[in-house]
Amino acid sequence: MTWPTHAVTNQAPPLQDYNLFTADPALREALVRGGAEWAQDALAQQGAELGAAFSYDQGRLANQHEPTLRAFDARGFRRDQIELHPAWHALMAAIARRGLHTGPWAHPRPGAHAARAAGFILQTQIEAGSMCPTTMTYGAIPALSRDAMLARDWLPTLLRPEYDPRDLPLAQKRGGLIGMGMTEKQGGSDLRSNTTRAEPDGAGAWRLTGHKWFFSAPQCDAHLVLAQTPGGLSCFFVPRWAPDGGKNPVLIQRLKDKLGNRSNASAEVEFQGAWGHLLGEEGRGVPTILEMGTYTRLDCVLGTTGLMRQALSQAVHYARHRQAFGAALIDQPLMRNVLADMALEVEAAIALALRLAQAFDAQHDEAQLLLRRLLTPAGKFRICKRGPELAAEAMEVLGGNGYVEDDVQARIYREMPVNSIWEGSGNVMCLDVLRALGKNSRTADALMAELAPAQGRNAHFDAHLRRLSNVLRSTDDLQSRARSITHDLVLAVQAALLLRHAPESIAQTFCSTRLGEEWGGGFGTLPHTADIETLLDRALQTVN
């Protein structure tokens, strides 16, 4: 008698050919609250396209076949070109078609930023590296719009829903992308220690000499760059091709070999007299580029939320199909607790992410602008810290299957830390929260007005709000407590949003665990009173 040596049993089928949007009630509900109900049909179409097997394959291939640098051609002439896999180009073409890079600027309307935020969360679930040039272009548009020359010569092309990978001057392309170059070897987040210098060229432009230690997506059509001038640190628009028609001398030294974000090229570059256009006022480079950073920090929140959402979906799907000890994993009490606890975290992340995007839609409302200024760094800190914890737990649900590169969970886990590091690490975000609170006395008032409608609905929330209010009025040693203040602030906003908008049992569970004493701190320690059934039902509403 012979026995089969490779009979595959008790393995979950791939999670694919489902709709990422319609399977996510928390995202659908938050979209409507954000004033973007009009975008539901387009997002449902995007969710169906992204949930298809070919989209998952594109994400896998773009990361498996990493960017390569062609610094020189066969004759020794500099090329400084990045070669990317066709899967990357397909992903970027879909991103541009969906308007995720400049849509709210090209077609402004109520809820435009919230609609884009939902689309960004969906897109990130399939491939996160391609979101880097996407978010930098999105963040650069406001600054470019205030410059007459750039608004005339660049915005029409940047605002088109087209992706054009050709290495040509922008005037010859159908679409364009913008990158960023701030970080230098000696400085990191300390931008004022940058040494790259810019000198006037006598013809109205500047020439940059120096280096950047991290230069994101070097294949982009232009980058915003910081450099020292006689008037102080200034921001420059540095195109890939100079106005004279030649390649701008931004020389790529090497590509970074990163832990994650491997589909996206990150480079070290040297400027050897590169042509640059002063953007904003001389000596005001940090405020100019940090405006871009406000939008890219929003996308750090959105990106991590999307990765958390997909990690949870993969874990729930696997648990529904995997049998262990005589029962499906999803039916075993301890596993149900773990999955429900992760689902609760994702519910809160989505609520905060879309609420934050909604504040970006209110461009002329002072209270919303103050909330945006406060909650963007706060949300980036809290959500991006929770992401790696959740990704590790979700990967563990799959056991060894989740730890191999064939599975999307491993890629999600490697991807998670970048959003916490990029655009300012945790301490930078928390200090920025303190600056937001101290710069305008009305910021705390705007926060409390946001939280007030949830008062009286949960004793834990009311007690947490009183403690937070006392801390915000304090002036004692705030800097050393900046992390705990930021942590408590975000939890208060998440709890308030859930109390006002989520199913009652979910809101009460969040308050009793994240704000109370009925939680062990790690995933899988929900109290016996938690409505696990509702959490698991909302975690992945698909027939797969």
DOTI-647064 format. One record per atom (N, C-alpha, C): residue in three letters; y, x, z. Coordinates in steps of 0.05 Angstrom, whole numbers, plus 5000, padded with zeros to 4 digits. Example, Ala and Ser with C-alpha at 12.3 -4.5 7.8 and 13.67 -1.06 7.14 Angstrom:
ALA488652645156;ALA491052465156;ALA493452645156;SER495552575142;SER497952735143;SER500152585157;
END
This chain:
MET497650175000;MET500050005000;MET502550185000;THR504450114984;THR506950264983;THR509250104995;TRP511150255006;TRP513450135019;TRP515950225004;PRO517850035000;PRO520350124987;PRO521950315004;THR523050514992;THR524550715008;THR527550665008;HIS528450474991;HIS531350434990;HIS531950134987;ALA530649975004;ALA531349695004;ALA533749655022;VAL535949545011;VAL538449515026;VAL538449235039;THR538449225065;THR538548975079;THR540548995102;ASN541548765110;ASN543348745133;ASN545848915129;GLN546848925105;GLN549449055100;GLN551348845090;ALA553848855099;ALA555848665091;ALA556648725062;PRO557048515046;PRO558048555019;PRO561048645020;PRO562048774999;PRO564848855000;PRO566648615004;LEU568848655018;LEU570848455021;LEU572648474996;GLN572248294977;GLN573748294953;GLN573548024940;ASP575147984919;ASP575347734905;ASP576047504924;TYR578047554940;TYR579147344958;TYR582147374956;ASN583647174967;ASN586547164965;ASN587747264991;LEU589047494990;LEU590147615014;LEU592347445027;PHE593747285011;PHE595847115021;PHE594846855033;THR593146715019;THR592246455029;THR590246495052;ALA589046735055;ALA587246785077;ALA588746855103;ASP591346865102;ASP592946965125;ASP594946745134;PRO594146565151;PRO596046355160;PRO598446455175;ALA598146675190;ALA600446785204;ALA602646875185;LEU601846995163;LEU603847095143;LEU605046855128;ARG603446655121;ARG604546425107;ARG606546275125;GLU605946245150;GLU607846105168;GLU610346265172;ALA610146525175;ALA612446695180;ALA614246695155;LEU613046685131;LEU614646675107;LEU616446425106;VAL615346205114;VAL616945955114;VAL619145975134;ARG618546075158;ARG620646115178;ARG622846295169;GLY622146485152;GLY624046675142;GLY625746575119;GLY625446325112;GLY627146205092;GLY626146265063;ALA623646345060;ALA622646425034;ALA620346255024;GLU620345995032;GLU618245815023;GLU617945814993;TRP620245854979;TRP620245854950;TRP618546064938;ALA617746264953;ALA616146494942;ALA613146454945;GLN612246224956;GLN609446194962;GLN607646214938;ASP608346084916;ASP606646094892;ASP606346374881;ALA608546524880;ALA608446804870;ALA606746974888;LEU607046934915;LEU605547094934;LEU602547024933;ALA601946764928;ALA599146684925;ALA597946824901;GLN599446834879;GLN598446974855;GLN598047274861;GLN600047394875;GLN599747674882;GLN597347714900;GLY596947534920;GLY594747564938;GLY592047544924;ALA591847374903;ALA589347354888;ALA588847604872;GLU591047714859;GLU590747954843;GLU589948194861;LEU591148224884;LEU590648444901;LEU587848424914;GLY586948184919;GLY584348154931;GLY581948194912;ALA582548224886;ALA580448264866;ALA579248544869;ALA576748564860;ALA575348814862;ALA576849044848;PHE578048984825;PHE579349194810;PHE581749314825;SER583049154842;SER585349264857;SER584349454879;TYR582149384892;TYR581049564912;TYR580149824898;ASP579049804874;ASP578250044859;ASP580650214853;GLN582950094845;GLN585350244840;GLN586250404864;GLY586150274887;GLY586950404912;GLY585150644918;ARG582550604914;ARG580650814919;ARG581051044900;LEU581350994874;LEU581551204854;LEU584151354858;ALA586351224864;ALA588951354868;ALA588751554891;ASN587151504911;ASN586951694933;ASN584751904928;GLN582751824913;GLN580652024907;GLN581652234888;HIS583252164869;HIS584352344849;HIS587252404856;GLU587752604872;GLU590352654884;GLU592252774863;PRO594852754869;PRO596852874850;PRO596453174847;THR597053274824;THR596853564819;THR599553654808;LEU600253894814;LEU602754014806;LEU602254194781;ARG603854144760;ARG603954314737;ARG606654454737;ALA606854674751;ALA609354814754;ALA610254954728;PHE608355044712;PHE608955194688;PHE607255094665;ASP608155134640;ASP606455074617;ASP604955324610;ALA603455314588;ALA601755534579;ALA603355784571;ARG605955744565;ARG607655974556;ARG609356084579;GLY609155964602;GLY610656064625;GLY613255924630;PHE613855714614;PHE616255564619;PHE615855364642;ARG617855324658;ARG617655144681;ARG617454864671;ARG615554714684;ARG615254434678;ARG615954264703;ASP614954354726;ASP615454214751;ASP614653914749;GLN612353874738;GLN611453594734;GLN609053534753;ILE608953284760;ILE606753184777;ILE604953014760;GLU602453084759;GLU600552924744;GLU599052734763;LEU599052484756;LEU597952274774;LEU595852114758;HIS593852014773;HIS591651874761;HIS592551604749;PRO591251514728;PRO592051254717;PRO592051024737;ALA590351044758;ALA590450834778;ALA593050824793;TRP594251054798;TRP596951054810;TRP598950914792;HIS598950974767;HIS600850854748;HIS600350554747;ALA597850464748;ALA597350174747;ALA598450044772;LEU598150174795;LEU599150064820;LEU602250044819;MET603550254809;MET606450254808;MET607450054788;ALA606050014766;ALA606949814747;ALA606849534759;ALA604849484775;ALA604649214788;ALA606749184809;ILE607349394824;ILE609449394844;ILE612149324832;ALA612749454810;ALA615349404796;ALA615449124785;ARG613149034773;ARG613148764762;ARG613548554784;ARG612648614808;ARG612948424830;ARG615648454844;GLY617248644835;GLY619948684846;GLY620048794874;LEU617948934883;LEU617849034910;LEU619749274913;HIS620549404892;HIS622349634894;HIS625249554894;THR626049344880;THR628949274879;THR629348974877;GLY627348814880;GLY627548524876;GLY629848384890;PRO630248424916;PRO632348284930;PRO635148354920;TRP635448594909;TRP638048674898;TRP638448574870;ALA636248554854;ALA636448454827;ALA636748154826;HIS635548014845;HIS635647724846;HIS636247634875;PRO638647674884;PRO639347594911;PRO639247294915;ARG638047204936;ARG637946924943;ARG637046904972;PRO637546674985;PRO636646645013;PRO633646695015;GLY632846865034;GLY630046935038;GLY628947145021;ALA630647275004;ALA629547474985;ALA628247714999;HIS629447805021;HIS628348035036;HIS625747955051;ALA625747705061;ALA623247615074;ALA620947585054;ALA621547485030;ALA619547455010;ALA618447725001;ARG620347924998;ARG619448194992;ARG617748305014;ALA618548255039;ALA617048355062;ALA614148265061;ALA613748005055;ALA611047895054;ALA609448035031;GLY610848065008;GLY609548204986;GLY608848494993;PHE610548625007;PHE610148905016;PHE607648925034;ILE607448735053;ILE605148725071;ILE602548685055;LEU602648515035;LEU600248475018;LEU599548725002;GLN601548844989;GLN601049074972;GLN599949304988;THR601049355012;THR600149585028;THR597249565035;GLN596149325037;GLN593349295045;GLN591449425024;ILE592349455000;ILE590649564979;ILE591149864975;GLU593649944977;GLU594250234973;GLU597050294985;ALA597150475004;ALA599650515018;ALA601350745007;GLY600150944994;GLY601751164985;GLY603751094964;SER603050904947;SER604950814926;SER607350664937;MET607250594962;MET609550454975;MET611850654982;CYS611250914981;CYS613351114987;CYS615651104967;PRO615151154941;PRO617451124922;PRO618550844921;THR616850644927;THR617750364927;THR619850324948;THR619350414972;THR621250364994;THR623750534991;MET623450774981;MET625850944978;MET627750834957;THR626650724936;THR628350594916;THR629750354928;TYR628250194942;TYR629349954955;TYR631650034974;GLY631250244990;GLY633250325009;GLY635650454997;ALA635450574973;ALA637650714961;ALA639650534948;ILE638850304939;ILE640650134923;ILE643350074936;PRO643449994962;PRO646049934973;PRO648050164971;ALA647150414977;ALA648950644975;ALA649750694946;LEU647850674927;LEU648550714899;LEU650450504889;SER650250264899;SER651950044890;SER654850094895;ARG655550244916;ARG658350294923;ARG659550524908;ASP657950654891;ASP659050874875;ASP659350774846;ALA661750784836;ALA662350664810;ALA660650784787;MET660451044787;MET658951174765;MET656051104766;LEU654851114790;LEU651951064793;LEU651350764788;ALA653150594798;ALA652750314793;ALA652750244763;ARG654450384749;ARG654650344720;ARG652250454705;ASP651550714711;ASP649650854695;ASP646750834704;TRP646350764730;TRP643650774741;TRP642550504749;LEU644250334761;LEU643150084772;LEU641849904751;PRO642949874727;PRO641649694708;PRO638749764703;THR638150024701;THR635350104697;THR633650084722;LEU634850154745;LEU633350144770;LEU632549854778;LEU634249664770;LEU633749384778;LEU631849244759;ARG630949374738;ARG629049244720;ARG626249234734;PRO624749034730;PRO621949014741;PRO619949164724;GLU620649414718;GLU618949574700;GLU618549854712;TYR616149964707;TYR615550234716;TYR615150404691;ASP616550624690;ASP616350804667;ASP615751084678;PRO613351184675;PRO612651444687;PRO613451684670;ARG614651644647;ARG615351874630;ARG617552054643;ASP617252304639;ASP619152504650;ASP621352544630;LEU623352364632;LEU625552364613;LEU628152294628;PRO630452364616;PRO632952264627;PRO632951964630;LEU634251854650;LEU634051574656;LEU634951404633;ALA636951494618;ALA638051334595;ALA635851274575;GLN633751434574;GLN631551394555;GLN629251234566;LYS629451134591;LYS627151004604;LYS627650704608;ARG625450564612;ARG625450274617;ARG625950204646;GLY625150384664;GLY625450344693;GLY625650604707;GLY626550594732;GLY626850844747;GLY626250814777;LEU625951044790;LEU625351054818;LEU627051274832;ILE627651224858;ILE629251414873;ILE627651514897;GLY627951774902;GLY626651904925;GLY628652004945;MET627652164964;MET629352254986;MET628552544993;GLY630552705001;GLY629952975010;GLY631753045033;MET630853035057;MET632453095081;MET631353335097;THR628653335101;THR627553515120;THR627453805111;GLU628253995128;GLU628154275123;GLU626354415144;LYS625554655138;LYS623654795155;LYS624554815184;GLN627054875187;GLN628054945214;GLN629054705230;GLY629154465217;GLY630554255230;GLY628854005237;GLY627153915218;GLY625853665222;GLY627753435225;SER627653285247;SER629453065251;SER632253155258;ASP632653405265;ASP635353505271;ASP636753575245;LEU637753365232;LEU638853395205;LEU641253575204;ARG642753585226;ARG645253745225;ARG644654045225;SER642154125229;SER641454405227;SER640654485198;ASN640854305179;ASN640254365152;ASN641954595141;THR640754755125;THR642154995114;THR642754975084;THR641454795070;THR642054765041;THR645054725038;ARG646254865019;ARG649154855015;ARG649854744988;ALA652154614987;ALA653154504961;ALA656054604957;GLU656554694933;GLU659254804927;GLU660254654902;PRO662854594902;PRO664054464878;PRO663754644853;ASP663154514830;ASP662754664806;ASP665254684789;GLY667454564798;GLY669954574784;GLY670154354763;ALA668054204759;ALA668153994738;ALA667653714750;GLY668053694777;GLY667753434790;GLY665053394803;ALA663153574799;ALA660553554810;ALA660153784830;TRP657653814840;TRP656954014860;TRP654454154852;ARG654054394862;ARG651654554857;ARG650254614884;LEU647754534886;LEU646254564910;LEU644354804910;THR644354954932;THR642555184935;THR641255164962;GLY638555174962;GLY637155154988;GLY634355054984;HIS633354915004;HIS630554825003;HIS630254565017;LYS627954435012;LYS627154205028;LYS624154235034;TRP623454205060;TRP620754245069;TRP618954005063;PHE620153765063;PHE618753525053;PHE620653385033;PHE619653355009;PHE621153234987;PHE619353014976;SER619952764982;SER618152554977;SER618152464948;ALA615752434937;ALA615352344909;ALA617152494890;PRO616652754886;PRO618452924869;PRO618652834840;GLN616852664831;GLN616952574803;GLN619052354799;CYS620352264821;CYS622352054818;CYS624752144801;ASP626251954791;ASP628452024772;ASP630852144786;ALA631152104812;ALA633252234827;ALA632552224856;HIS633852384872;HIS633452394901;HIS636152394915;LEU636252264938;LEU638552304956;LEU637952534974;VAL639752724976;VAL639352984989;VAL641653045007;LEU641153165030;LEU643153265048;LEU643753555044;ALA646253635044;ALA647053915041;ALA649653965055;GLN650054205064;GLN652554285078;GLN654754335058;THR657154245064;THR659554305048;THR661654395067;PRO663954495057;PRO666154565075;PRO666954345094;GLY666554095085;GLY667353865102;GLY665153765120;GLY662853905120;GLY660553825137;GLY658253725121;LEU656153625135;LEU653753535122;LEU654253295105;SER653553305080;SER654253095060;SER651753015045;CYS651952775033;CYS649652665018;CYS650252694988;PHE648152774974;PHE648452814945;PHE646252664929;PHE647152564907;PHE645252444888;PHE644452664868;VAL641852734869;VAL640852964853;VAL638852854833;PRO639652824807;PRO637752714787;PRO635752924778;ARG633452824768;ARG631453004758;ARG632453154733;TRP633953014717;TRP635153124693;TRP638153134696;ALA639353364691;ALA642253404694;ALA643753264671;PRO646253204675;PRO647853064654;PRO647953214627;ASP647553484627;ASP647653634602;ASP645053604586;GLY643153444596;GLY640653404582;GLY638453594589;GLY638953794606;GLY636853974614;GLY635653894641;LYS633354004647;LYS631953944672;LYS633654064695;ASN634253914715;ASN635754004738;ASN634054204753;PRO635154434761;PRO633454644775;PRO632754574803;VAL631054364806;VAL629754294831;VAL626854384828;LEU626254614838;LEU623754754832;LEU621654684853;ILE619454574844;ILE617254494862;ILE615554734869;GLN615454804895;GLN613955044903;GLN610954984907;ARG610454754920;ARG607654674923;ARG607654384933;LEU605354254931;LEU604953984942;LEU603654014970;LYS604453834988;LYS603353825015;LYS600453725015;ASP598753855030;ASP596053765034;ASP595953605060;LYS596353335057;LYS596853165080;LYS594353045091;LEU594452965116;LEU592252825129;LEU591652565114;GLY593652405109;GLY593352155095;GLY595552135074;ASN596051885064;ASN598051855044;ASN597552035020;ARG594952065014;ARG594152274995;ARG594652204966;SER594951954960;SER595551874932;SER598451944925;ASN600151974945;ASN602952024940;ASN603652324942;ALA605152414923;ALA605852694922;ALA608252744941;SER607852944959;SER610053044976;SER610253344971;ALA612653444968;ALA612953714958;ALA614853874976;GLU614654144972;GLU616654324981;GLU618254414956;VAL620854404958;VAL622454474934;VAL624654664941;GLU625654804921;GLU628054974923;GLU630054884903;PHE632554874912;PHE634854814894;PHE636055084885;GLN636155134860;GLN637355374850;GLN639755304833;GLY641955224847;GLY644255134832;GLY643954854820;ALA642454684834;ALA641954414823;ALA644454244822;TRP644754094801;TRP647053914797;TRP646853684816;GLY649053624830;GLY649053394849;GLY651653244848;HIS651552994853;HIS653952814854;HIS654352724882;LEU656752774893;LEU657252694921;LEU657152394924;LEU655452304943;LEU655152024948;LEU656451954975;GLY658451794974;GLY659951734999;GLY662051955004;GLU662951975029;GLU665052165036;GLU663852435044;GLU665252645037;GLU664452905046;GLU664452915076;GLY662353035087;GLY662053055116;GLY660752815129;ARG660252605113;ARG659052355123;ARG656352315112;GLY654852525109;GLY652252505096;GLY650152365113;VAL650152415139;VAL648152285156;VAL648451985156;PRO650851865161;PRO651151575160;PRO650351465133;THR651051615111;THR650451515084;THR647451495080;ILE645951705087;ILE643051695082;ILE641551535103;LEU642751505127;LEU641451335147;LEU641651045140;GLU643550965123;GLU643550685114;GLU641050645097;MET640350835081;MET637850825066;MET635550815086;GLY635750975107;GLY633650985127;GLY633250725142;THR635250565145;THR634950305157;THR632950135142;TYR633150135116;TYR631349985099;TYR628550105099;THR628450375097;THR625750495097;THR624350475124;ARG625850455146;ARG624650415172;ARG623550125173;LEU624949935162;LEU623849665160;LEU621149675146;ASP620949835125;ASP618449845110;ASP616249995125;CYS617050165143;CYS614950285161;CYS613650065178;VAL615249885188;VAL614149655203;VAL612449485185;LEU613349425161;LEU611849255142;LEU609249395134;GLY609449655128;GLY607149795118;GLY604949815139;THR605749875164;THR603749885185;THR602549615190;THR604249405189;THR603249135193;THR601149065171;GLY601649145147;GLY599749095125;GLY597149245130;LEU597349495138;LEU594849645144;LEU593349525167;MET594649435188;MET593349305210;MET591949055201;ARG593348905184;ARG592248655173;ARG589648705158;GLN589648905140;GLN587248965125;GLN585049075142;ALA585649245162;ALA583649345180;ALA582249125195;LEU583848925204;LEU582748695218;LEU580948535199;SER581948485175;SER580448325155;SER577748455150;GLN577748725146;GLN575248865140;GLN573248835164;ALA574348855188;ALA572648845212;ALA571448565216;VAL573148365212;VAL572148085215;VAL570048025194;HIS570648105169;HIS568748055147;HIS566048185153;TYR566148435162;TYR563648575168;TYR562148445191;ALA563548365211;ALA562248235234;ALA560947975227;ARG562047835208;ARG560947575199;ARG558247615185;HIS557847845172;HIS555447895156;HIS553348075169;ARG554148225189;ARG552348425201;ARG550848305224;GLN548148335224;GLN546448245245;GLN545848475264;ALA545848425290;ALA545048625310;ALA543848485334;PHE541648575343;PHE540348465367;PHE539848165365;GLY539148085340;GLY538247805336;GLY540447605330;ALA542947705326;ALA545147515320;ALA547347655304;ALA548947495290;ALA551147615276;ALA553147735296;LEU554347955289;LEU556248085307;LEU558547895315;ILE559347725296;ILE561647545302;ILE560947345323;ASP558347305329;ASP557447105348;ASP556947225376;GLN557247485378;GLN556647615404;GLN559147635420;PRO559047555446;PRO561447515462;PRO563247755463;LEU562147985468;LEU563948215471;LEU565348295444;MET563748275422;MET565048335396;MET567148125390;ARG566647875397;ARG568647665392;ARG571247725408;ASN570947835431;ASN573347905447;ASN574848125434;VAL573448325424;VAL574748555411;VAL576248455386;LEU574948305369;LEU576148205344;LEU578548025350;ALA578247845370;ALA580447665376;ALA582847815387;ASP582348015403;ASP584548175414;ASP586048325391;MET584648425372;MET585948545349;MET587448335333;ALA586348105330;ALA587647885315;ALA590247805329;LEU590247805356;LEU592647745371;LEU594847945365;GLU594048205364;GLU596048415358;GLU597148385330;VAL595548305311;VAL596448275284;VAL598248035281;GLU597647815295;GLU599347575296;GLU602147655305;ALA602347815326;ALA604947895337;ALA606348085319;ALA604948265306;ALA606148455287;ALA607348305263;ILE605948115252;ILE606947965229;ILE609347805237;ALA609347675260;ALA611647515269;ALA614147695271;LEU613847925283;LEU616148105286;LEU617048205259;ALA615148295242;ALA615948415216;ALA617548215199;LEU616647965197;LEU618047775181;LEU620647685194;ARG620747675220;ARG623247615233;ARG625347835228;LEU624448085229;LEU626248305223;LEU627248285194;ALA625448235176;ALA626348205148;ALA628247985144;GLN627947765159;GLN629747545158;GLN632547625166;ALA632747805186;ALA635347905194;ALA636748065171;PHE635148195154;PHE636248345131;PHE637348145110;ASP636447905110;ASP637547705092;ASP640347605100;ALA640847625126;ALA643447525137;ALA645447755136;GLN646547815113;GLN648248045109;GLN651048015121;HIS651847775127;HIS654547735137;HIS654647595165;ASP652447585178;ASP652247465205;ASP652147695226;GLU654247715242;GLU654447935261;GLU652047955279;ALA651247725291;ALA648947725309;ALA646447835296;GLN645947745271;GLN643647845257;GLN643848135250;LEU646248225243;LEU646648515238;LEU646048675263;LEU646948585286;LEU646448725311;LEU643448725317;LEU642148505313;LEU639248495318;LEU637848685299;ARG638648685274;ARG637448865254;ARG637749155263;ARG640149225272;ARG640649505281;ARG638849575305;LEU638349385322;LEU636849445346;LEU633749425341;LEU632949225328;LEU630049175325;LEU628649345304;THR630249455285;THR628949625265;THR627749875278;PRO629250035293;PRO627950265306;PRO625950175327;ALA626549965342;ALA624749875363;ALA622149785351;GLY622249625330;GLY619849525317;GLY618249755305;LYS619649945292;LYS618150175281;LYS616650325303;PHE617950365326;PHE616550505348;PHE614050355357;ARG614350105364;ARG612149955376;ARG609849905356;ILE610549795333;ILE608449725313;ILE607049975303;CYS608550185297;CYS607250425286;CYS605650575307;LYS606150525333;LYS604450645353;LYS601950485357;ARG602050225353;ARG599650055357;ARG597850075333;GLY598950145310;GLY597250155286;GLY594850335288;PRO595250595295;PRO592850765297;PRO590750675317;GLU591650555339;GLU589750455359;GLU588050235347;LEU589350045333;LEU587849825322;LEU586049925299;ALA587050115283;ALA585350215261;ALA582850345271;ALA583050495293;ALA580750625304;ALA578750425315;GLU579750215328;GLU577950005338;GLU576649855315;ALA578149795294;ALA577049645271;ALA574949815257;MET575450075255;MET573450255242;MET570850255258;GLU571150255285;GLU568750265302;GLU567050015299;VAL568249785292;VAL566649545287;VAL564549595266;LEU565349755246;LEU563449815224;LEU561550045230;GLY561950175253;GLY560350405260;GLY560650625241;GLY558450755234;GLY558450975215;GLY559450895188;ASN558950645180;ASN559950555154;ASN562950575152;GLY564350535173;GLY567250555173;GLY568350835173;TYR566651025180;TYR567551305183;TYR567351475158;VAL566151355137;VAL565851505112;VAL567951435092;GLU568551615075;GLU570751575056;GLU570151365035;ASP567651285032;ASP567051065014;ASP568250795023;ASP568950775049;ASP569950525060;ASP572950545064;VAL574250315060;VAL577250305062;VAL578150355090;GLN576450305111;GLN577350345138;GLN578150635144;ALA576650825132;ALA577251105137;ALA579951175126;ARG580551075102;ARG583151125090;ARG585451005106;ILE584950755116;ILE587050625132;ILE587550795157;TYR585450895170;TYR585751055194;TYR587351315189;ARG586851445167;ARG588251685160;ARG591151625153;GLU591651385142;GLU594351315133;GLU596151245157;MET595051135178;MET596651015199;MET598851195211;PRO598351455217;PRO600351605232;PRO602951655216;VAL602851635189;VAL605151725174;VAL607651545179;ASN607251285183;ASN609551115187;ASN610851155214;SER609351265233;SER610551335259;SER612151595257;ILE611251775240;ILE612552035237;ILE614952025218;TRP614451895195;TRP616451885173;TRP618851715182;GLU621251805173;GLU623751665179;GLU624451665209;GLY623451865223;GLY624151895251;GLY621751835269;SER620952025285;SER618551985302;SER619251805326;GLY617351765344;GLY617651575365;GLY620051625383;ASN620451865392;ASN622751925409;ASN625351875395;VAL625551945369;VAL627951895354;VAL628551595353;MET626451435349;MET626851145348;MET627851035374;CYS626651125396;CYS627451025422;CYS630251105430;LEU631051345423;LEU633851425428;LEU635751265411;ASP634851195387;ASP636551035369;ASP636850755381;VAL634750655394;VAL635050395408;VAL637150405429;LEU637150625445;LEU639250655465;LEU642050665452;ARG642250805430;ARG644850825416;ARG645750545407;ALA643850395397;ALA644550125387;ALA645549955410;LEU644249975433;LEU645049825457;LEU647749915468;GLY648250175466;GLY650750285478;GLY653150265460;LYS652650255434;LYS654850265415;LYS656450005414;ASN655149785418;ASN656449525416;ASN655449355439;SER657249275456;SER656449115480;SER655248845472;ARG655848755448;ARG654748495439;ARG651848505430;THR650748755427;THR648048775418;THR646048645438;ALA646448715464;ALA644648595484;ALA644948295485;ASP647448195480;ASP647847905480;ASP646347775456;ALA646447915433;ALA644947805410;ALA641947795415;LEU640948005429;LEU638148015436;LEU637447785455;MET639047745476;MET638447535495;MET638647255482;ALA640447225464;ALA640646965449;ALA638146915433;GLU637047125422;GLU634547105407;GLU632247025425;LEU632247125449;LEU629947075468;LEU630246815483;ALA632746715486;ALA633246485504;ALA631646235497;PRO631246165471;PRO629845915465;PRO626945905475;ALA625846135481;ALA623046145491;ALA622846125521;GLN625046135535;GLN625046115564;GLN623845855574;GLY622445875597;GLY621345635609;GLY618645555598;ARG617545705579;ARG614945635567;ARG612645795578;ASN613246015592;ASN611146175603;ASN612346335626;ALA610946335649;ALA612046465673;ALA612046765669;HIS610046875656;HIS610047165651;HIS612447245633;PHE612947085613;PHE615247155596;PHE617847135611;ASP618246935627;ASP620746905642;ASP621147145661;ALA618947235674;ALA619247465692;ALA619847715676;HIS618547745653;HIS618947985636;HIS621847985627;LEU622947755620;LEU625647735610;LEU627647815632;ARG627147725656;ARG628947795678;ARG628848095683;ARG626548225682;ARG626448515685;ARG627848655663;LEU627448565639;LEU628748695616;LEU631748665618;SER632748435625;SER635648395628;SER636848575649;ASN635348615671;ASN636348805692;ASN636449095681;VAL634449165666;VAL634349445655;VAL636649485636;LEU637249285619;LEU639349315599;LEU642049335611;ARG642349225636;ARG644949245650;ARG645149505666;SER642949655668;SER642849895683;SER644050125667;THR644950335681;THR645950575668;THR644550825679;ASP642450785695;ASP641151005708;ASP638951125691;ASP639251375684;ASP637051535671;ASP635651385649;LEU637251265631;LEU635951105610;LEU634451275590;GLN635351525585;GLN634051675564;GLN631151745571;SER630551805596;SER627751865603;SER626051615603;ARG627251385603;ARG625751135603;ARG625950995576;ALA626951135556;ALA627451005530;ALA624950885518;ARG622651015521;ARG620150905510;ARG619350645524;SER619450645549;SER618650395564;SER620650175558;ILE623250235556;ILE625150025549;ILE624649915521;THR624150085502;THR623549995475;THR621049835474;HIS618949925487;HIS616449785489;HIS616849505500;ASP618249475522;ASP618649215535;ASP620449035517;LEU622349155504;LEU624048995486;LEU622548865464;VAL620849025451;VAL619248915428;VAL617248705438;LEU615948755460;LEU614048555471;LEU615548295477;ALA617948315487;ALA619548065492;ALA620047915467;VAL620848055445;VAL621447915420;VAL618847795409;GLN616647945409;GLN614147845399;GLN613247595414;ALA613447615440;ALA612647385457;ALA614347145451;ALA616947185449;ALA618746955443;ALA618146825417;LEU617546995396;LEU616946875370;LEU614346715371;LEU612346825385;LEU609746675387;LEU610046425404;LEU611546435425;LEU612046195441;LEU613445975425;ARG615146055408;ARG616645855392;ARG615145755368;HIS613345925356;HIS612345855330;HIS609345865327;ALA607946015343;ALA605046035340;ALA603545805354;PRO600945765348;PRO599445585364;PRO599645645393;GLU599945435409;GLU600545475438;GLU598545655452;SER596045625446;SER594045785460;SER594346085453;ILE595146145429;ILE595546425421;ILE597946545436;ALA600146395437;ALA602546485451;ALA602046535480;GLN600546345493;GLN600046375521;GLN598246615526;THR596346665509;THR594546895512;THR596147155509;PHE597947165490;PHE599547405487;PHE601147465512;CYS602447255523;CYS604047295547;CYS602447375571;SER600047255574;SER598447315598;SER597247595596;THR596947705572;THR595747965570;THR597948185566;ARG599548165546;ARG601448375540;ARG603748375561;LEU604348155573;LEU606548145593;LEU605448105622;GLY603048015625;GLY601947955651;GLY599948165660;GLU598048085675;GLU596148265687;GLU593248205680;GLU592848035659;GLU590247945652;GLU589148095628;TRP589648345626;TRP588848505603;TRP588348795612;GLY586348915601;GLY585649185609;GLY587049405594;GLY588749335575;GLY590249535560;GLY588849605534;GLY586249615533;GLY584849685509;GLY583849425495;PHE583249445470;PHE582349205455;PHE579649125466;GLY579348855468;GLY576748745478;GLY576748675507;THR579148655519;THR579348585548;THR580948335552;LEU580748145534;LEU582047885537;LEU580747735560;PRO582247575575;PRO581147415597;PRO579347185586;HIS577747075603;HIS575946865595;HIS577446615586;THR579946585594;THR581646355586;THR582746375558;ALA582446605545;ALA583546645518;ALA582146465498;ASP583746355479;ASP582746185458;ASP581746355435;ILE579446475439;ILE578246655420;ILE577646515394;GLU576746275395;GLU575946125371;GLU578346095352;THR580646025362;THR582945995345;THR583846255333;LEU583846465349;LEU584546725339;LEU582746825317;LEU580146785320;LEU578246875299;LEU578446695274;ASP578946445278;ASP579246265255;ASP581646355238;ARG583846435251;ARG586246515236;ARG586146805226;ALA584146955236;ALA584047235229;ALA583347285199;LEU581847105187;LEU581047145159;LEU579946885149;GLN581646725136;GLN580846465126;GLN580046485097;THR577546575094;THR576346595067;THR573446535069;VAL572246455046;VAL569446375046;VAL567646615044;ASN568746855039;ASN567047095037;ASN565647155063;
END
